[in-house]
Amino acid sequence: MSDPGAPDEPAPEPGPDAGPEMESADVQAPAIAEPEPSPEAELALEPEPLPGPEPEPARRPGIWRRLLLWMVIVTVAFPVSAVLALRFVPPPVTPLMLINAANGRGVDYQWRSLNEISPGLPQAAIAAEDARFCEHRGFDVEAIQKAVRNNKRGRKVRGGSTISQQVAKNVFLWPDRSYVRKGLEAYFTVLIEALWGKRRIMEVYLNVAEWGPGTYGAQAAARRYFRKDADDLTRAQSARLAAILPSPLKWKAAAPGPYVKKRSRRIGGAMGTVRSEGLAGCLR
């Protein structure tokens, strides 16, 4: 036991073998060096790129082939098929008939073969509408040139359309004066001239021509104006029917005015030329 009265002994000094004293709390330990990541690890850590827009699929050549096929069908196959079909069967209806029926005019349309129509009526139609019907191939160049000269001089407008062109317009197209319609008219004129022949063209013309409000064809016109069938028409009556063709809604064949009477006499005289010079020979 120590003596309470003895003085305190000094603390012993550390010897040379003693370890370093513990560092104070505010002294940080040296940081441990981390190993550098390998290139593979850096690649694994890089963020994946955002997906970009998906590339548009390349257009397949088949689309153009199908488009070309449809163009051929619309511009060639369908018109040719329609013209071929109407070479053997009567047109069931025409665009003009449908338009006029929608306007309340009605449709009186009675088909007759050319053998069931008086021979005077096609002669009158050639005399009045198309003197070179049996000679041209659908277009009368001389008549077109004459029409152009008359129009330039300010005279009464003349169309120069042949019977073939009128059939193409009446049977397959709509009434219009646009260049598109005119181009299609020329196309169908070539087709019917090549696939029908003159006799069939005249037969269709005399059956679909408008001869009065809602009156189409020679049979309906003969019944309307003369109370007889188309094969019983006289030459004078045929001339009167041909005389009103340019304006059938304005002129009448049964009770004609002075202009129609004069025109009928002129057509009757031209019918003699048609017969004597064989201008209707292609209809035999």
C-alpha positions, 0 to 999 in steps of 0.5 A: 500500500502506498504512503498517502503522504509521499509525493506523486511519482512522475510517469515513466517515459516510454522506452525506445521499444514502445509503439507510436501513440494513437493518433488523435481523432481529427487525423485521417487515415491515408486513403486506400488506392482503388484499382483502375477499372479494366477497358472491359469494365469501362465498356460495361459501365457506359450507357447504352445509346438511345434507339434512333428512328426505325428505317423506312422499309424499302418500297417493294418493286411489286407496288409499281408492277401492280400500279402499272397493271391497274393503269393498263386495265383502266386505259386498255383492257376495260375500254376494249372489253366494253367495246367488244361486248357492245359489238354483239349486244345493244347498249343497255343505257347511255350516260345521257339517258341516265342524266336526262332521267335524273332530270325528270325527262324519262327514257323511251328507248326501243332497240331495233336492228338496222334491218328493222329500220327504213333504209331511208333513215341511215341515208338521211343521217349520212346526208345530214351529218357525215357525207364521208361516213363510209370513207373515213376511219372515224375522223373527217379531216376536211370537215374539221378544217372547214369547221375551224375556218368557220369558227375563226371567221365568226360564223355559226359554230360547227363541230365537224364531228363524224357519226363515229365520234358521236357514237363514241361520245353518246355510248361511252362518255358524258356530255362535256367539252373538256379536253379530257372528254375530247381525248377519250372520245378520240380513243373510243372512236378509234376502238369502235372503228377497229372493232365494230365496223361501219354497219354496227356503228350506224346501227348503234347511232340510230338507236341511241340518238336523242330525238326529243325529250326522253326519246332515244332511237329510231323506233321511239322517234317514229312512234312519237312523231309519226305513229308508225314503226321505224321500218315504215318511215318514208324518205320524207319522214326520214329527212325530217328526223335527220333534220332535227338531230342537231337540236332535238329538244328545240325542233320537232319533226311532226309539226316543223317550223320553216327552218326545219322544213327548209333543212328537210328539203335540203337533206332530201335532195342530198339523199338522192346523191347518197343513193346515186353515188353509193355513199351508203355502200358500207351499210350493205 
